[in-house]
Every structure is written in structure tokens, then in C-alpha cells.
Amino acid sequence: MSRASSEQGLDEGGMLHAVAGTLIQAGIALAITVPLGLLCAVFLNEIPGRFSRFVRTIVEAMTALPSIVAGLFIYATLIIGLGLPKSGLAAALAIGLMMLPIIIRASDVVLRLVAGDVEGCVLRAGVGAVAHGLARDAADGAIGTDHRDHPRYGTRGG
């Protein structure tokens, strides 16, 4: 991989370059999108009002965003508008733009499912526990597990 660069022809490189580039772009997109998506989902659940409804509507509309539209938006704003060079970062931002509404909606649904009594207990325990408790329950729901099924926490009654 060290012998090939973007200035060389197509005779250098190979499959390893494609896989490495894909993983790097996906990693950048995830690093940007996951925190933004979780923050937006918490905002949508914790702060009611007109602006929250507006954001929820935009997120719902962005869920059906075609990839070509996301790519053209990034191209028009960053590359043509701001004059940035074509790069893997621009591609990662386009991927992140497509991932953002999916992460927001998934996190929003999971946060809505967190039981009110759990949220009340966590709120009484303090701000640090709020972040820990809600994040743990939301993460469990997002990945399809339940930490209460772990032997350390005991089994869930039901």
C-alpha cells in the first residue's frame, strides 16, 4: 500500500486500498454521526415544543434521502461553495448525512421505550447517573440486548 498514491495510474494499488478507504470513510462517518444522532434523539425526547416537532419532521424526511442527493449536496456546499478539495472526508460527510436520520430515529425510538420509572430513578440519582443510566438502556435497545439479563445484574423478572 505504501507504493501507491492518488497521483499514480490505475496499474498501482489493489483491493487492499479499496477496503482500507472504505473502512476509513465509514469510521469517519460513524465518529461524526453517532454523537450527533444521539444528541439529537435526546433533544427530541427531552425538550418538547414546536422546534422539536420541526426537527422530527426534517429527520423523517431525510430518512428517504437518496445517496446521490446527499453526495451532490456535499459536493455543492463543500467542494464548489467553500472550495475544499475532493477528498475522502467529503465522501465520509456524504455517508454521514445519509446515516444521521437513521441513527436519530433508532435512538429516538429506544429512548421512548425507556420506562418512566427507570428514568425517574436515574434522575433522582444525579446528573452523572442520568447519562449513564439512559445511555446504557438506550444502547441496550439499539443493539438488541438487555443488560439486566447479564448475571452481574441478575435476571429480569417478568
C-alpha positions in Angstrom: 0.0 0.0 0.0 2.9 2.4 0.6 3.9 2.4 -3.1 0.6 3.6 -4.5 -0.7 7.2 -4.3 -3.5 9.2 -5.8 -1.2 10.6 -8.4 -0.3 7.3 -9.9 -2.2 5.4 -12.6 -4.6 2.6 -12.2 -1.8 0.0 -12.6 -0.8 0.5 -8.9 -3.0 -0.3 -5.9 -5.4 -3.1 -5.5 -8.2 -4.4 -3.3 -6.5 -3.5 0.0 -6.7 0.2 -0.9 -10.4 -0.1 -1.6 -11.1 -1.9 1.7 -8.9 0.5 3.7 -10.5 3.5 2.1 -14.0 2.2 2.7 -13.2 1.4 6.4 -11.6 4.8 6.9 -14.6 6.7 5.4 -17.1 4.6 7.4 -15.1 5.2 10.6 -15.1 9.0 10.0 -18.8 9.0 9.2 -19.6 7.0 12.3 -17.4 9.2 14.5 -19.3 12.2 13.4 -22.8 10.8 13.1 -23.2 8.7 16.2 -22.7 11.6 18.7 -24.8 14.0 16.7 -27.5 11.4 16.3 -27.6 10.5 20.0 -27.7 14.2 21.0 -30.5 14.9 18.6 -32.5 11.9 19.8 -32.1 13.1 23.4 -33.2 16.6 22.4 -36.3 15.2 20.6 -37.3 13.2 23.7 -36.4 15.6 26.5 -37.4 19.0 25.1 -41.0 19.2 23.7 -42.2 22.1 21.6 -42.6 23.4 18.1 -38.9 23.3 17.3 -38.7 19.7 18.4 -41.6 18.8 16.1 -39.9 20.6 13.2 -36.7 18.8 13.8 -38.6 15.4 14.0 -40.3 16.2 10.6 -37.0 17.1 9.0 -35.4 13.8 10.3 -38.4 11.8 9.0 -38.0 13.5 5.5 -34.2 12.9 5.5 -34.7 9.2 6.1 -35.7 8.8 2.4 -32.8 10.9 1.2 -31.2 9.3 -1.9 -27.4 8.9 -1.8 -27.0 10.9 -5.0 -28.7 13.9 -3.3 -26.5 13.6 -0.3 -23.4 13.4 -2.5 -24.5 16.4 -4.6 -25.3 18.4 -1.5 -21.8 17.8 -0.1 -20.2 18.5 -3.5 -22.1 21.7 -4.0 -21.6 23.1 -0.5 -18.1 22.0 0.4 -16.3 21.5 -2.8 -17.8 24.1 -5.1 -19.2 26.5 -2.5 -16.3 26.5 0.0 -13.6 25.5 -2.4 -12.4 22.5 -0.4 -10.5 19.8 -2.4 -12.2 16.5 -3.4 -11.3 14.1 -0.6 -12.3 11.1 1.4 -13.6 13.5 4.1 -16.2 14.8 1.7 -17.2 11.3 0.9 -17.4 10.4 4.6 -19.6 13.5 5.2 -22.0 12.4 2.5 -22.2 8.9 4.0 -22.7 10.5 7.4 -25.5 12.7 6.0 -27.3 9.5 4.9 -26.7 7.7 8.3 -27.7 10.6 10.5 -31.5 10.3 10.2 -31.4 6.5 10.7 -29.3 6.8 13.9 -31.6 9.6 15.2 -34.8 7.6 14.6 -33.4 4.4 16.0 -32.1 6.2 19.2 -35.4 8.2 19.4 -37.4 5.0 19.4 -35.2 3.3 22.0 -35.2 6.4 24.3 -39.0 6.5 24.1 -39.1 2.8 25.2 -37.0 3.5 28.4 -39.5 3.0 31.2 -40.6 6.1 33.0 -39.8 4.6 36.4 -36.2 3.9 35.2 -35.9 7.5 34.0 -37.3 8.8 37.3 -34.8 6.7 39.4 -31.9 7.8 37.3 -32.9 11.4 37.5 -33.1 11.2 41.3 -29.6 9.6 41.4 -28.0 12.6 39.8 -26.8 14.0 36.5 -23.9 11.6 36.0 -26.2 8.7 36.6 -28.7 10.2 34.2 -26.2 10.0 31.4 -25.0 6.5 32.4 -28.4 5.0 33.0 -30.2 6.4 30.0 -27.2 5.8 27.7 -27.0 2.2 29.0 -30.7 1.5 28.4 -30.7 3.2 25.1 -27.6 1.4 23.9 -29.1 -1.9 25.0 -32.2 -1.2 23.0 -30.2 0.0 20.0 -28.1 -3.2 19.8 -30.9 -5.5 20.8 -29.6 -6.7 24.2 -30.7 -6.1 27.7 -28.0 -5.5 30.4 -30.4 -6.8 33.0 -30.1 -10.3 31.5 -26.4 -10.3 32.5 -25.5 -12.4 35.6 -24.0 -9.3 37.2 -27.3 -7.5 37.2 -29.5 -10.5 37.9 -32.2 -11.8 35.7 -35.1 -9.7 34.6 -38.4 -10.6 36.2 -41.4 -10.7 34.1 
